[in-house]
Structures are given as structure tokens and as C-alpha cells.
Amino acid sequence: MNNIDDSMNNRTEHTLSKVPEVTFIFWVIKIAATTLGETGGDSVSMSMHLGYLVGTLIFATVFLAAVAAQIKATRFYPFLYWTTIIATTTVGTTLADFADRSLGIGYAGGSSLLFLLLMASLAVWYWSLGTVAVDTVSSTKAEMFYWITIMFSQTLGTALGDWTADTVGLGYEGGVAVFIILLALVVALYCWTDISRTLLFWVAFILTRPLGAVVGDFLDKPLSAGGLALSRYSATAALLVAMVICIVFFKQRAARQPH
């Protein structure tokens, strides 16, 4: 009897991914994390006057440590997972700003380059494992692809959000409206079409990052630039508290792998 129970437990363990089930609360926390990435990244690189390169090196170190811990973990741990997501958003913020501003690539050039890197990451992932579905992320190889892809998407989102708000000239409110409309379109496609759920997930995942970037800039940029001039530190702390509350009170389950 014990052998049967052990076998059933092992099968259950192997059918669970190390990433969360994609639910409404997943997207709420994801948007909060991407917004925090913008305010947190700017806090280090701008408010602390450390610059984009130093900020990138700091957050890249945190990112690598968090990914290593996530890969070493034997199952889904909500706080560890979302810590790693925050690490990708902060390093994405400073890295995109460094490329766009310090290297002089510009928002359009940076967005184009990062989009190509993101597509390449997804293509190699699919070629290597035959799927890019998030509910299959349980092996070390899949996790490596997953986190590299997410890091590229977070960096792309920062550049794309800044490009929309600044270069295109839509401003922060206009940028927020554009990305909310695009996300609403993705929801409509999810509800009323048979388009690949994996494709729609990655489109939504990518779009939530520029939304967070624009919202983050709206919160902390000066009034003269169209922002609310809130403290980057207080905005970051408030977003972090909101994320912790969501994680504690809304229990998340690991995504179940397809049989």
C-alpha cells in the first residue's frame, strides 16, 4: 500500500511545474511586479545616482542568484518565483535604459534589437524542447529558456514603454491606454477564439511589461513631464507590500503539466 501511495505522490509531483498556474491573480501580481521593476530600477540608477551600468550590474547579480535558487528548488515556491520575476524587471529596466540612453541606440533601436533577441530565445527554446508552454517548465533546461526569455521580454517592455510614451509622444496616460487596449484585445481573443493559449500567454506577458513601465514612470516622473512626482522609494515600497499581500492571501498553485 505504501508503495502505491509513493508512486501516486511521485506522479503528482512530476505533473506539477515550478511556475504558477496562470490565473487572474497571476496577472495582477505580474503587473505590480513590472511596475515595481520600473520604480525600483530607477531608484537605484537615478535616485541613488549610481547610473545605468552600475544599476544593471547590481540587478544582474540579484537576477543570477534568484534564477539559480529557482532552478535548484524542487517545487514551486511563490515568494521565490516572484522574487525572481522582480529581479528580471529591475535588471530589464536598467539594462534597457543603459542601451537606449547611455549607448545611444535609442528607444526604437533598442526595442527592435530586444524584440529580435526575444523571438530568437523563443525559437531556440521551441526547437530544443518542442514547446514553449509555461506549464511544461520543470526541467533545468526548460527553466533556463524560461528565465532568459522572461529577461528579454522585461527588457523589451521597458524600451517599448519609453518609446511609446516619449518618442511616439503619447505621454504616460496615452501609453497606459494603448497597452490596456492591447491587453483587452488579447483577453477577447482568449475568450472567443481558438488561437493558441501559449501564443496568447506570451503576448500578454510581453505587453504587461511596457504597461508597468509606463505606469511606473507616471508615478515617479516630475509634474512638468506629465508624472505624479511621487517618491520612487515610497512607490516601490507600496508596490512590494501590495505584492506580498496578494501572495499571502491569494494562494497560488503550481501549473499542472500536460500528460
Secondary structure, 3 states (H helix, E strand, C coil): CHHHHHHHHHHHHHCEEEEECCCHHHHHHHHHHHHHHHHHHHHHHHHCCCHHHHHHHHHHHHHHHHHHHHHHCCCCCHHHHHHHHHHHHHHHHHHHHHHHHHCCCHHHHHHHHHHHHHHHHHHHHHHHHCCCCHHHCCCHHHHHHHHHHHHHHHHHHHHHHHHHHHHCCCHHHHHHHHHHHHHHHHHHHHHHCCCCHHHHHHHHHHHHHHHHHHHHHHHHCCHHHCCCCCCHHHHHHHHHHHHHHHHHHCCCCEEECCC
